[in-house]
Amino acid sequence: MDAIKSDSGGAAREVDVVVVGAGFAGLYLLHELRRLGFSSVALEAADDVGGTWYWNRYPGARCDIESIDYSYSWDPDLQREWQWSERYATQPEILRYLGHVADKHDLRRDIRFSTRVTGARWDAAAQRWSVRTDHGDEVRCRFYVMATGCLSVPKTPDVPGHERFRGASYYTGRWPKEGVDFTGKRVAVIGTGSSGVQSIPIIAQQAKELTVFQRTPNYSRPAKNGPVPKAKKALFDADPAGYRAAARLTGAGVPVEKPELRAFQVSEAERRARYEEAYQSGDLLVFGAAYTDILFNDAANESVCEFLRDKIRALVKDPDTAEMLTPRDHFYGTKRPCIDTNYFETFNLPHVRLVDLRREPIRTVTETGIDTSARSFEFDAIVYATGFDAMTGAIVAVDVAGRDGLSLKQKWDHGPRTYLGVMTTGFPNFFTMTGPGSPSVLSNMAVSIEQHVDWVRDCLVHMRAEHLDVVEPTPTAEDAWVQHVNDCADITLLPRANSWYMGANVPGKPRVFLPYIGGVERYRKICDDVVARGYLGFAFAGGSGRRCNDGVVRRLQPDAEIFLEMLTELGAPRIETLSVADARAFAAASGAAQPPGPAVGEVRDGQLAGAAGPLAYRLYRPATPGPHGVVAYFHGGGWVLGDPQSDDPFCRYLCVKADAIVVSVNYRHAPEARFPAAADDAFAAVRWIADHAAELGAAPGRLAVCGWSAGGNVAAVACQLARDAGGPPIAGQVLVTPVTDCDLSRPSYAQNGEGYFLTTDLMRWFWDHYADPADRTSPKASPLRAPSLAGLPPALVVTCEFDPLRDEGSAYAVALAKAGVAARERQGRGMIHNSVPGVDVMLSAVGLRAELASALRAFLGAATPHATAARRDPASAAHA
Ligand SMILES: Cc1cc2nc3c(=O)[nH]c(=O)nc-3n(C[C@H](O)[C@H](O)[C@H](O)COP(=O)(O)OP(=O)(O)OC[C@H]3O[C@@H](n4cnc5c(N)ncnc54)[C@H](O)[C@@H]3O)c2cc1C
């Protein structure tokens, strides 16, 4: 890539890089481009720098990430020079700060103010973007970067009649520079999101009357603003670089203590004390980080909600007003939470009233005020604090046309599609700063902005060094990234809310979770990984030819990835290096740390007759009225580890979701009892359970089997032995990532045999303990090798993409189907060997777990033997 000769910035008609926007992102990008010798110009609609902090001059506007954190890290002198006057700086102070940065680095000379970009078109022949402005002129450039902000396009008020009002109308996101004096005025504020929560207490101090129109109450709590906390400042000043480095390795870009416990692992008193501490801290992020499961688990989150609701009830004197202000329709953190100064207390003032739009919606704005369905109000001024067309609004407001005239607006019609939130396929050399699919609004944006600027800068430098002219992500990489962004969101509670994160605040906007919720640290690692792997997922073209490094940077489900990282962090031993006793102790300790699973009607322990003596079992009975079918369940653990309690949460889950009695059986373990002890015990247990159904309180003739891993192996073998013995009848088998064969040379072993929890070495260790090589090919050890699979019960075989056992599970499902058995396979995309039984831990498997439970339910719904059930597809039966 040759540098374009131009008079950099100012009036230039041709530059290397056009940057749109001169906020936090545009300013830093401009600085870096200039430093590295790229000619560039920033085009900015406002008449000065500042972005968010230029436009949002409403009373009370301030940051809610502490200013020490919410500031640039790239200028070490600036960090020393600039002293924030408050913990959360006001808008004027932040604007002064950005102005100071622009002055200090003489950035304004490369910015064209009062210039709105209206369109941009990729000229493939010239390999240039033509960027059009509202002045009717054009700037041509190699690289086009939209640093246009995630929250820079105020939402057009969807309030009928708003144009009729003859008094003054104000928009928090476009506040007049000269300010507004509400003294003696009757004022309406519509909206109680972040801007409303900040402005309402200040407007109330001036106005004669203030009426707040609220659609959705918000979780807010005191910001405890004041001088910059001494301890924090001392920590920062002692080592600014170290502090910033730590911030980059966090979930949200602010150093906070990482939680280790789940909410219900502690007593209620301890939990409330933790929440009280979080409440008193005035820190926006601490509640979300109070326990590991706050943003993942309904009950954990509800415990925060209830705590905060109590606080609202305590602050607001009138119980009806308190109730109106109390959020009940969304979980904490699923809409952007707020911190405030006297927000709830404001509603105790005699001249302030609240109108709940859920009770009385606005019918219309009139010439003199607002009519709701119940009342008419008169106002001198209306303030719209109605939020933004977030994340995509400013990007699609520009008519961007990529390769072959492809319209970005059209491409994103059903939701934005990006690779890493930084580029989008079909739009060469086009970058978005903190674009959709990046952490952006879920983080301290100063950190995320710097990371994006650095990444784009380095990409441009790389291209220059390698004589590359054009870069674009591949469709494969983009599709997989969109999938990963959704996978990350789907394991959290956030997609359940009607939030602006979901685009739900803008009528007609597609409902898609817009930011990346995997966290700043994880995201940064992924971006670095992409570069380290030779710009994985990008295609480049230039003088040195075309280079396409197609591929996918993340396929694993995020919870599986977190689980694997946790094992590494904990320094978990490789089980195959342990003695059997130590391995069992380790497995038992790990099991004890599992979330408990759902409550069931009854849990009781007993003994049944195994092949060579009594076997312990644990029975789980549903709370629902019977009669229930019964599931004989066989735990995992490679025939060596585990017991009837080791898959306790999964058994509880199956009991509740399949509405069945689950009998978890303790078959004999190797190496004390080697092959075929486990298989014989499994069959004996199935027979015993069938014979004693009435005694167990189960409906006779309604028996299914289920097992995970080696438990899936013995469950499959038990079905074969039952068939060969002429009974008992088994209505269906659900085999979860089962061992079906002793051949360790299938591709899934080569692909997943290391690094995904169950390793090839561990499988060898299990086999060695269980069976002599000569015995392993017996169908009682390798059920896939049975001479015939005909006549077996219908089956659901669950496999996982990143499991060494994947291919033998698939092979078993195929072989069953070939033999005429109603069998099917369901594969867990991105999942690992223990994803499916990981109740309340592996949330990506929720759907798969539900599916296997309903398959069991369907099997058991048929009180007939498998000969009849075999003609039915368990899946369609389950979903019927
Ligand atoms: C009230 C408020 C408080 C916030 N508080 C915090 C906080 O505490 N912590 C935090 O991390 N984040 C906060 N944010 C988010 C904030 O937007 C970002 O932190 C950050 O300021 C974004 O910087 P930016 O440069 O990416 O975008 P912006 O600051 O939004 O700048 C984008 C610029 O692009 C310009 N522009 C857009 N389209 C065009 C066009 N077509 N042509 C020309 N110019 C265009 C706009 O005029 C704007 O100046 C807050 C946002 C708001 C609204």
The ligand as an SDF file (V2000), in Angstrom:
LIG
                    3D

 53 58  0  0  0  0  0  0  0  0999 V2000
  -25.1590   10.5080   28.5270 C   0  0  0  0  0  0  0  0  0  0  0  0
  -24.1710    9.4550   28.2350 C   0  0  0  0  0  0  0  0  0  0  0  0
  -23.3220    9.0310   29.2190 C   0  0  0  0  0  0  0  0  0  0  0  0
  -22.3840    8.0560   28.9430 C   0  0  0  0  0  0  0  0  0  0  0  0
  -21.5670    7.6370   29.9460 N   0  0  0  0  0  0  0  0  0  0  0  0
  -20.6540    6.6910   29.6950 C   0  0  0  0  0  0  0  0  0  0  0  0
  -19.7970    6.2110   30.7120 C   0  0  0  0  0  0  0  0  0  0  0  0
  -19.8550    6.6210   31.8540 O   0  0  0  0  0  0  0  0  0  0  0  0
  -18.9080    5.2540   30.4030 N   0  0  0  0  0  0  0  0  0  0  0  0
  -18.8180    4.7580   29.1510 C   0  0  0  0  0  0  0  0  0  0  0  0
  -18.0050    3.8790   28.9280 O   0  0  0  0  0  0  0  0  0  0  0  0
  -19.6000    5.1870   28.1730 N   0  0  0  0  0  0  0  0  0  0  0  0
  -20.5180    6.1320   28.3980 C   0  0  0  0  0  0  0  0  0  0  0  0
  -21.3250    6.5600   27.3840 N   0  0  0  0  0  0  0  0  0  0  0  0
  -21.1390    6.0190   26.0300 C   0  0  0  0  0  0  0  0  0  0  0  0
  -20.3500    7.0240   25.1770 C   0  0  0  0  0  0  0  0  0  0  0  0
  -21.0930    7.2210   24.0230 O   0  0  0  0  0  0  0  0  0  0  0  0
  -18.9660    6.5030   24.8850 C   0  0  0  0  0  0  0  0  0  0  0  0
  -18.2970    6.3170   26.1000 O   0  0  0  0  0  0  0  0  0  0  0  0
  -18.0590    7.3850   24.0500 C   0  0  0  0  0  0  0  0  0  0  0  0
  -18.1860    8.7120   24.3660 O   0  0  0  0  0  0  0  0  0  0  0  0
  -18.2610    7.1460   22.5890 C   0  0  0  0  0  0  0  0  0  0  0  0
  -17.2500    7.7610   21.8660 O   0  0  0  0  0  0  0  0  0  0  0  0
  -17.2090    7.6330   20.2840 P   0  0  0  0  0  0  0  0  0  0  0  0
  -16.1330    8.5010   19.8110 O   0  0  0  0  0  0  0  0  0  0  0  0
  -17.1900    6.2270   19.9110 O   0  0  0  0  0  0  0  0  0  0  0  0
  -18.6260    8.1590   19.8070 O   0  0  0  0  0  0  0  0  0  0  0  0
  -19.3310    9.5300   20.0640 P   0  0  0  0  0  0  0  0  0  0  0  0
  -18.7900   10.1990   21.2540 O   0  0  0  0  0  0  0  0  0  0  0  0
  -20.7650    9.3020   20.0090 O   0  0  0  0  0  0  0  0  0  0  0  0
  -18.8660   10.3940   18.8350 O   0  0  0  0  0  0  0  0  0  0  0  0
  -19.3410   10.1140   17.5450 C   0  0  0  0  0  0  0  0  0  0  0  0
  -19.2990   11.3840   16.7380 C   0  0  0  0  0  0  0  0  0  0  0  0
  -19.5990   11.0460   15.4000 O   0  0  0  0  0  0  0  0  0  0  0  0
  -20.3420   12.0900   14.8610 C   0  0  0  0  0  0  0  0  0  0  0  0
  -21.1050   11.5770   13.7360 N   0  0  0  0  0  0  0  0  0  0  0  0
  -21.9900   10.5540   13.7400 C   0  0  0  0  0  0  0  0  0  0  0  0
  -22.4710   10.3570   12.5020 N   0  0  0  0  0  0  0  0  0  0  0  0
  -21.8720   11.2680   11.7110 C   0  0  0  0  0  0  0  0  0  0  0  0
  -21.9400   11.5540   10.3300 C   0  0  0  0  0  0  0  0  0  0  0  0
  -22.7320   10.8670    9.5190 N   0  0  0  0  0  0  0  0  0  0  0  0
  -21.1830   12.5410    9.8510 N   0  0  0  0  0  0  0  0  0  0  0  0
  -20.3720   13.2480   10.6520 C   0  0  0  0  0  0  0  0  0  0  0  0
  -20.2640   13.0240   11.9740 N   0  0  0  0  0  0  0  0  0  0  0  0
  -21.0070   12.0380   12.4860 C   0  0  0  0  0  0  0  0  0  0  0  0
  -21.2210   12.5720   15.9710 C   0  0  0  0  0  0  0  0  0  0  0  0
  -21.6000   13.9110   15.7680 O   0  0  0  0  0  0  0  0  0  0  0  0
  -20.3090   12.3960   17.1650 C   0  0  0  0  0  0  0  0  0  0  0  0
  -19.6740   13.5910   17.4780 O   0  0  0  0  0  0  0  0  0  0  0  0
  -22.2930    7.5170   27.6510 C   0  0  0  0  0  0  0  0  0  0  0  0
  -23.1760    7.9180   26.6620 C   0  0  0  0  0  0  0  0  0  0  0  0
  -24.1200    8.8800   26.9510 C   0  0  0  0  0  0  0  0  0  0  0  0
  -25.0500    9.2990   25.8510 C   0  0  0  0  0  0  0  0  0  0  0  0
  1  2  1  0
  2  3  1  0
  2 52  2  0
  3  4  2  0
  4  5  1  0
  4 50  1  0
  5  6  2  0
  6  7  1  0
  6 13  1  0
  7  8  2  0
  7  9  1  0
  9 10  1  0
 10 11  2  0
 10 12  1  0
 12 13  2  0
 13 14  1  0
 14 15  1  0
 14 50  1  0
 15 16  1  0
 16 17  1  0
 16 18  1  0
 18 19  1  0
 18 20  1  0
 20 21  1  0
 20 22  1  0
 22 23  1  0
 23 24  1  0
 24 25  2  0
 24 26  1  0
 24 27  1  0
 27 28  1  0
 28 29  2  0
 28 30  1  0
 28 31  1  0
 31 32  1  0
 32 33  1  0
 33 34  1  0
 33 48  1  0
 34 35  1  0
 35 36  1  0
 35 46  1  0
 36 37  1  0
 36 45  1  0
 37 38  2  0
 38 39  1  0
 39 40  1  0
 39 45  2  0
 40 41  1  0
 40 42  2  0
 42 43  1  0
 43 44  2  0
 44 45  1  0
 46 47  1  0
 46 48  1  0
 48 49  1  0
 50 51  2  0
 51 52  1  0
 52 53  1  0
M  END
$$$$
